[in-house]
Amino acid sequence: MGVVGTAPPAPSTVIQQQSQPPGLGSPGRTTVELIQPQKLGPKQVKHYIDMADKRTRQILDEWTVRDLNEAQYAECLQDTRRLIQIIKRLEFEQTRTVPLLNPKVEVGLFMARLDYRVKFGRIFRINDLPIEIICNIFHLVSWSWTEPLTGHRNRANLTYVCRSWRKIALEDATLWSVIWFKYTGDEKDLLRATTWFERCGDAPKDVRISEADPAKPIPLAILDNILRLICRKWASVRIFVVVLQGWDEALAVLNKMRSFSRIEGPVILQRFELHRTGNPFIQLGSGYEPNGHREPIPAFGGALLPSLKHFSLAGVHVDWTNSKLSNLTILDLRRMSLEKAPTFTQFRAILHGSPKLQKLILDGAGPNFEGRISDAPPIFLPQLVTLVLVDFSAEYGTFVLSQLLAPNVRDLTLMNLLGADYTPFYHALTGAFPQVRILTLYNSEVYPNRPDIYGVVRADDRLRSIIIKWLLSMPHVTYLRLGHVRQTLLDMFIYPIPAASPDEAPLPCVYPKLSILEWQNMEPTIIVAWLKTRKDLGAPIKRLYIGEHTATKIKQDMHPALAELESEVFLLRTGHKAPEETALQSL
C-alpha cells in the first residue's frame, strides 16, 4: 500500500536570458546554455502541474497494490535508493551553476523528486509505526483539506484500506469528532453522520446541521430525530453550528437546547451559532408550534455556560431577559428587528460581563432604545480587535458607537453605507479607533454627491473633508479590503493631503504607506486605474489579493496593465485569508 504525497514544487524559473559563463564546459561534454532565474508565468506553471499529474497517474496505473515478497521488496528498495542517488547527483549539478540554472537539470530534478515521492510509499513500513503516530497521520489526512467533503471522504476511505487501519480508525474517537448533518434528501448522508456521531463516543465533538438546498428544507420530524440524538451528548459538544432556512426549524433547535439547564455536571460548549437564512424579520409557516414557542426561548434554557466563548444569532432571537451570556470573546448578532433585539440595558450587561471580548459583529442588529440612558458612559473593551458594523442608518450607527470604548481595534469593517448622509457616523468614527491596521469597506459610497462640469460624479466637498479626517485618524492602516465600493468613496484614497502645519510635509494621498489591497467584486478597469493613480502619486500598492470570483472577470488584455503596476498579485480563494491578516490583527 502507498501514500501519495503532493507533487514537488515546479522549478521557479523560465528561460528569459541565456549566457554561458567561462570554464563550465568540459571536454567531451555537450555545452548546455544556462539561464537567469525568473518566475514562471501562468502557462508554464500549468505545464508543470499537468506534467506532474500525468506522471503520477502513470505510476499509479502501473502499480498493483499487493503484499510484496522478499524479491519484490528488494526490487522496490533498490529502485528507491536509485532515485535518491539521482536526486543527489542532480542537486550537486544544480549547485555547480549557481546563480545560473541548467534547464535540463531543473526538469530532471523535478521529475526525479516526483517519482521518489510517489514511489516511496510502496515500501514505507507505516504499520510498524506506534499506534499514536499512525493516529496523527490519520488526523493529518482527514483535517488537512479546506473542502469539508474531501476530509469527509478521507475519513471513510481510511477504514477501507485494511483490517489494521480500520481497527485503529474506529478506536480513535477523535477522528470522528467533526460531524455534519447535512440534509440532502438522501437518507444515507444522515445515516453516515449518525454513525460517526456514535463512533465519537464521549470525545469532544463539533456538530453542524445544515440544508444542502434552501428550496428543500429539512422536515421537522427528521430535525427532531437529529436533535434527540445530539441531546444525549450535550455535555461533550464543543461546537454547535446550525444553518437552516425556516422559523419553525430554528425555534425547534432553541427549544431542544432548553435541556442544557437540566445537565448535571460540566459542559464544554465553547461556540454556538444559529443562523436562520430565510426572509429577515418575517414569520412564515405554521408559526410558533408547539405552544412553547409562542414566547421567546432563553438561550440554553437559561443556563449559564462558563465554557461558552462564541455566541452567534442570525435571523432569530431569544429571550434576552432570561439568557445568561457573559465572558464571551465573540458576539455576533445579525438580521434582527429592533423590537426583538436586546434592550439597551441587556446589551450593555452582555458587554460588561465580557471584558475579554475580541470580536463584535453587528449586522442589521444591535441594542434597541428601551431603557436608554443618554449619558451612560461607553463600555471599555480593551481586547476588542475586530469590529464589524453592517446595514445601519447614520443615527443608529452613531448610537452604537457611543456605547463602545475600544481603542485597540485592529480590524474595522463597514458595510452598506448607501443612499444617505452619514456625516454623524463618520464624525463618531473619527479618532475612535486609532490602531486600525485592516480596513474593510463594502457596498458603500459617499452621499450626497454631484456631477462636475464634465459630468463626473464627485463627492460633496463638506462630506469629503469629513471622511478624509476620519481616514487620517487611523494612520496605521496597511491592509485595505474593498468590494462594491462606488467611485466617490474610492477617490478618497487618492486625494492629496496638504500639510497640517509649516513643520509638516504634505501627503501625496491618504495612506501613502498602504501596501496591501484585497479586491472583491469590483470592475477591474476601475481598480487598475485607481492603482495606477496611486503609483503615479508615489504611493504604490505592493501586494494585490484578488477574489476568486473577481479574477474570472479580468480579461487577457488587462494583464499588461496589471504588470505595469509592479505589484505582487495573488489569487485569494473563497473562505481563505491572506497570511498578513492574522499578523496585523494581533495586539
ABEGO torsion letter per residue (X at the ends): XBBBBBBBBBBABBBABBBBBBGABBBGBBBBBBBBBBBBBAAAAAAAAAAAAAAAAAAAAABBBBBBBAAAAAAAAAAAAAAAAAAAAAAAAAAAAOABBBAAAAAAAAAAAAAAAAAAAAABBAAABBAAAAAAAAAAAAAABABAAAAAAAAAAAAAABAAAAAAAAABAAAAABBBBBBAGBAAAAAAAAAAAAAAEABBBBBBBBBABAABBBBAAAAAAAAAAAAAAAAABABBBBBBABAAAAAAAAAAAAAAAABBEBBABABBBBBBABBBGBBBEAEGOBAAAABBBBBGGGBBBAABABBBBBGBBBBAAABBBBGBABBBBBGBBAAABBBAAAAAAAAAABAABABBBBBGBEBBABGBBAABBBBBBAABABBBBBGBBAAAAAAAAAABBBAABABBBBBGBBGBBAAAAAAAABGABAABABBBBBGBBBOBBBBBAAGBBBBBAAAAAAAAAAAAABAABABBBBBGBBAAAAAAAABBBBBABAABBBBABBGAABABBBBBGBBAAAAAAAAAAAAAAGBBBABBBBBAAAAAABBAAAAAAAAAAGBBBBBBBBGBBBAAAAAAABX
